[in-house]
């Protein structure tokens, strides 16, 4: 099994548990250059809030978009948008990525900005 197949297997298992909880989810995706986060409703049809390192205000605030500092800015931005939309509690969907580095920085920044998960 290759690296992507292993990640997709972890993601499938994680998402089946989230679906059973029927809660809003903070979905995270990362590439080597960018970080993306979005709040999705419990039925999975509507994206309530989103943020990424491709946005001009985040891209201009950091030197590089593929590091922990930029991931923390994305976490704070998505949490601020979610709270403005009236969502304070979410479940964390790390999309099969291991919980360390940029994924952990994004989650910690979202928690500090007021999201509960």
Secondary structure as a PSIPRED ss2 file (coil, helix, strand):
# PSIPRED VFORMAT (PSIPRED V4.0)

   1 X C   1.000  0.000  0.000
   2 X C   1.000  0.000  0.000
   3 X H   0.000  1.000  0.000
   4 X H   0.000  1.000  0.000
   5 X H   0.000  1.000  0.000
   6 X H   0.000  1.000  0.000
   7 X H   0.000  1.000  0.000
   8 X H   0.000  1.000  0.000
   9 X H   0.000  1.000  0.000
  10 X H   0.000  1.000  0.000
  11 X H   0.000  1.000  0.000
  12 X H   0.000  1.000  0.000
  13 X H   0.000  1.000  0.000
  14 X H   0.000  1.000  0.000
  15 X H   0.000  1.000  0.000
  16 X H   0.000  1.000  0.000
  17 X H   0.000  1.000  0.000
  18 X H   0.000  1.000  0.000
  19 X H   0.000  1.000  0.000
  20 X H   0.000  1.000  0.000
  21 X H   0.000  1.000  0.000
  22 X C   1.000  0.000  0.000
  23 X C   1.000  0.000  0.000
  24 X C   1.000  0.000  0.000
  25 X E   0.000  0.000  1.000
  26 X E   0.000  0.000  1.000
  27 X E   0.000  0.000  1.000
  28 X E   0.000  0.000  1.000
  29 X E   0.000  0.000  1.000
  30 X E   0.000  0.000  1.000
  31 X C   1.000  0.000  0.000
  32 X C   1.000  0.000  0.000
  33 X C   1.000  0.000  0.000
  34 X C   1.000  0.000  0.000
  35 X E   0.000  0.000  1.000
  36 X E   0.000  0.000  1.000
  37 X E   0.000  0.000  1.000
  38 X E   0.000  0.000  1.000
  39 X E   0.000  0.000  1.000
  40 X E   0.000  0.000  1.000
  41 X C   1.000  0.000  0.000
  42 X C   1.000  0.000  0.000
  43 X C   1.000  0.000  0.000
  44 X C   1.000  0.000  0.000
  45 X C   1.000  0.000  0.000
  46 X C   1.000  0.000  0.000
  47 X E   0.000  0.000  1.000
  48 X E   0.000  0.000  1.000
  49 X E   0.000  0.000  1.000
  50 X E   0.000  0.000  1.000
  51 X E   0.000  0.000  1.000
  52 X E   0.000  0.000  1.000
  53 X C   1.000  0.000  0.000
  54 X C   1.000  0.000  0.000
  55 X C   1.000  0.000  0.000
  56 X H   0.000  1.000  0.000
  57 X H   0.000  1.000  0.000
  58 X H   0.000  1.000  0.000
  59 X H   0.000  1.000  0.000
  60 X C   1.000  0.000  0.000
  61 X C   1.000  0.000  0.000
  62 X C   1.000  0.000  0.000
  63 X C   1.000  0.000  0.000
  64 X C   1.000  0.000  0.000
  65 X C   1.000  0.000  0.000
  66 X C   1.000  0.000  0.000
  67 X C   1.000  0.000  0.000
  68 X H   0.000  1.000  0.000
  69 X H   0.000  1.000  0.000
  70 X H   0.000  1.000  0.000
  71 X H   0.000  1.000  0.000
  72 X H   0.000  1.000  0.000
  73 X H   0.000  1.000  0.000
  74 X H   0.000  1.000  0.000
  75 X H   0.000  1.000  0.000
  76 X H   0.000  1.000  0.000
  77 X H   0.000  1.000  0.000
  78 X H   0.000  1.000  0.000
  79 X H   0.000  1.000  0.000
  80 X H   0.000  1.000  0.000
  81 X H   0.000  1.000  0.000
  82 X H   0.000  1.000  0.000
  83 X H   0.000  1.000  0.000
  84 X H   0.000  1.000  0.000
  85 X C   1.000  0.000  0.000
  86 X C   1.000  0.000  0.000
  87 X C   1.000  0.000  0.000
  88 X C   1.000  0.000  0.000
  89 X E   0.000  0.000  1.000
  90 X C   1.000  0.000  0.000
  91 X E   0.000  0.000  1.000
  92 X E   0.000  0.000  1.000
  93 X E   0.000  0.000  1.000
  94 X C   1.000  0.000  0.000
  95 X C   1.000  0.000  0.000
  96 X C   1.000  0.000  0.000
  97 X C   1.000  0.000  0.000
  98 X C   1.000  0.000  0.000
  99 X C   1.000  0.000  0.000
 100 X C   1.000  0.000  0.000
 101 X C   1.000  0.000  0.000
 102 X H   0.000  1.000  0.000
 103 X H   0.000  1.000  0.000
 104 X H   0.000  1.000  0.000
 105 X H   0.000  1.000  0.000
 106 X H   0.000  1.000  0.000
 107 X H   0.000  1.000  0.000
 108 X H   0.000  1.000  0.000
 109 X H   0.000  1.000  0.000
 110 X H   0.000  1.000  0.000
 111 X H   0.000  1.000  0.000
 112 X H   0.000  1.000  0.000
 113 X C   1.000  0.000  0.000
 114 X C   1.000  0.000  0.000
 115 X C   1.000  0.000  0.000
 116 X E   0.000  0.000  1.000
 117 X C   1.000  0.000  0.000
